[in-house]
Amino acid sequence: MVVGVVVIAGLIGTMYAWRLIHRGRPVWKTLPPFLAVFGAASLLLMRTIDAPPPGGTNVPGAAGVLAVGLLSGALLYLATRVFVVIALRVPSFARQTRKAYEEAATAGSRRELVLSLLLAVPGEELLWRGLGYRWAAEQLSSVVAAAVLVWVLYVIANVPSRSLPIIAGALVGGALWGALAWWSGGVLAPLASHILWTGAMLSLPPTVADTERMG
């Protein structure tokens, strides 16, 4: 009961946070503190639910799972750069993509990078691919259905941002990180993937000049 309440509260809270951000509240002052609190709560509550069994076969040990997570994060970063080139050819995507990545380029200070990598990303992964996935697997008795449900809820949580790049990131990234959680049965692989991707996007974001030159 408590676990379900926390997951639903995390969903509603994330939606509200993105609504505030859409109205002008700085993202760095909104999402990291909120996700840190829910991440800590999720970490405590995860111990009350057995981890779902891995969905993949021959899952390696922790080092192998970590390596797969990091590799997937690097590939997602490269795919994102290609996506930005394509997105700039669609007017609505172009406008919002330019805005999002120009903001990332100018706001990507060391403080924002630390806040994201130490608070926001771990909190998000512990909430969704950690507690949320375990809760869904227990309720549905199916790891596949649980991964799909968590992916859908994660996308819904990001819709109030009204940002096509953010929603696209939730669709693609959420699917990848959910698949990693399903494959490994844990949160280590999606956490490593998400941290590497976010760190790369903030420290080496696609710029308008890059995308125009590549296009």
Beta strands, then each sheet from edge to edge (+ up, - down):
end
